[in-house]
């Protein structure tokens, strides 16, 4: 009895399986676009991490911003650029010419 039920279920599953996938169009094009977009998001997130670690924010705020950007990359970088007071904590300056002998 069990064999008959299993055989019937297997035949029904084979009959219900699609013969060809429809509606996918050009899969390579979609994969490439997603890869490029993902790479751009990665670059922006790395830039944010570098800016965070160079900033003079308290360590707790640095960690919170880093976690937000890490777990929610797109929402995180939008929130960081719109809500973070970046100018207030950007106190690092370019290295200028200094005397070699300390004179």
KAGI-V462752 format. One record per residue. SS is DSSP state (H for helix, E for strand, - for the rest). PSI is psi in whole degrees, 0 to 359 (NA if undefined). BURIAL is b if it has 9 or more other C-alpha atoms within 8 Angstrom, else e. Layout:
BEGIN
((SS & PSI & BURIAL) (SS & PSI & BURIAL))
END
This chain:
BEGIN
((- & 316 & e) (H & 323 & e) (H & 323 & e) (H & 318 & e) (H & 316 & e) (H & 318 & e) (H & 319 & e) (H & 317 & e) (H & 321 & e) (H & 319 & e) (H & 320 & e) (H & 321 & e) (H & 320 & e) (H & 320 & e) (H & 329 & e) (H & 344 & e) (- & 136 & e) (- & 144 & e) (- & 323 & e) (- & 152 & e) (- & 127 & e) (- & 151 & e) (- & 7 & e) (- & 337 & e) (- & 228 & e) (- & 95 & e) (H & 325 & e) (H & 319 & e) (H & 316 & e) (H & 321 & e) (H & 319 & e) (H & 317 & e) (H & 318 & e) (H & 324 & e) (H & 319 & e) (H & 316 & e) (H & 317 & e) (H & 320 & e) (H & 320 & e) (H & 319 & e) (H & 319 & b) (H & 316 & b) (H & 317 & e) (H & 320 & b) (H & 320 & b) (H & 320 & e) (H & 318 & e) (H & 317 & b) (H & 317 & b) (H & 318 & e) (H & 322 & e) (H & 313 & b) (H & 336 & e) (H & 341 & e) (- & 167 & b) (- & 23 & e) (- & 156 & e) (- & 151 & e) (H & 327 & e) (H & 318 & e) (H & 324 & e) (H & 315 & b) (H & 317 & e) (H & 315 & e) (H & 318 & b) (H & 319 & b) (H & 319 & e) (H & 315 & b) (H & 325 & b) (H & 314 & b) (H & 332 & e) (- & 80 & e) (H & 311 & b) (H & 310 & e) (H & 322 & e) (H & 314 & b) (H & 329 & b) (H & 315 & e) (H & 319 & b) (H & 313 & b) (H & 332 & e) (H & 326 & e) (H & 334 & e) (- & 138 & e) (- & 80 & e) (H & 323 & e) (H & 327 & e) (H & 324 & e) (H & 2 & b) (- & 83 & b) (- & 359 & e) (- & 145 & e) (- & 168 & e) (- & 151 & e) (- & 130 & e) (- & 172 & e) (- & 131 & e) (- & 153 & e) (- & 143 & e) (- & 325 & e) (- & 8 & e) (- & 15 & e) (- & NA & e))
END
